[in-house]
Amino acid sequence: MTKTNPGRFFEDYRLGEVIRHAVPRTLAEGERALYHALYPQRFALHSSDAFAIDCGLDGAPLDDLLVFHTVFGKTVPDISLNAVANLGYAEGRFLKPVWTGDTLRSESKVIGLKQNSNGRSGVVWVRTTGFDQNGEAVLRYVRWVIVRKRDQDAPAPETAIPELADHVPADSLVIPADLTFDAYDFDLAGERHRASDYEIGERIDHVDGTTIEEAEHMLATRLWQNTAKVHFDATHREDGKRLIYGGHVISLARALSFNGLANAQMIVAINSGAHANPCFAGDTVRAWSEVLDRAEVAPGIAALRLRLVATRGAAFALRGEDGKYVPDVLLDLDYWALMPA
């Protein structure tokens, strides 16, 4: 009887089952330093204890996407170890800040299954929750992923596709209780633009680009304990390439968005997201954003709903005449961020 775990295949999932993921992880300042080393991250609230204290917090919380990657990484051995591709996200809500010293674990519920027409794989939808050491939820989101079948002759499950909200309503966003921008220092933040300075429909070219190297994306996947074979094993794909972890592209694009959105300090929701095309080492990633909505969510605090697009090509190109993403688009992410009103 084998002691090793080959990971789950599509036919191993059951609608409604709850999976508790190993292994809990305690986050320290080292994670913050490595995150800031991997990505050109400069958002002041996550960089400076003094700045965060002036904003009413006890210190700088850990970066929102660092928390996302940690919670996500816990799920990989059970959800996407045998994945062909991670397809998208929806209904993501950051429920409370995470601080150094907190221990995170993850739990997922299977909410949808659909076998693909080729009979060799299927799509699995899960709702994942990240908990801290006190059992309090810090993050919850839905993602869906194509998973290989072990046995092509295994019967297909009954198709169940979950109905997902188009976006997280602004009035359901969780705002940290003590957060205030009354003493916000725009000079130290890097830009003077308030939420009211952005127009719905406005597009922003973030100008800068970053070329992805093999070493950095391999370090990132190891850091988040993401063991998906497509990211590690060059023999796992027919083209002999290791696929860049989609979260690596998200964090790169978010960091690049500082140039033009420096005051979008905290991500509080991920409305939807799609990894439009595969990304590989050697690609140069650029980013642009579109303002989708704006709402005041607390005195002096606004939420800006933003589309963040990562691309290998020109700014503002997104879809072709056929409605499909153009080949250079890597990521299309819709999210809410907090900034001074």
Buried (B, 14 or more C-beta within 10 A) or exposed (E): EEEEEEBBBBBBBEBEEEBEBEEEBEBEEEBBEBBBEBBBBBBBBBBBEEBBEBBBBEEBBBBBBBBBBBBBBBBBBBBBBBBBBBBBBBBBBBBBBBBBEBEBBBBBBBBBBBBBEEEEBBBBBBBBBBBBEEEEEBBBBBBBBBBBBBEEEBEBBEEEEBEBEEBBEBEEBBEBEEBBBEEBEBEEBBBEBBBEEBEEEEBBBBEBBBEBEBEBBBBBBEBBBBBBBBBBEEEBBEEEBBBBBBBBBBBBBBBBBBBBBBBBBBBBBBBBBBBBBBBBBEBEBBBBBBBBBBBEBBEEBBBBBBBBBBBBEEBEBBEEEEEEBBEBBBBBBBBBBBBBB
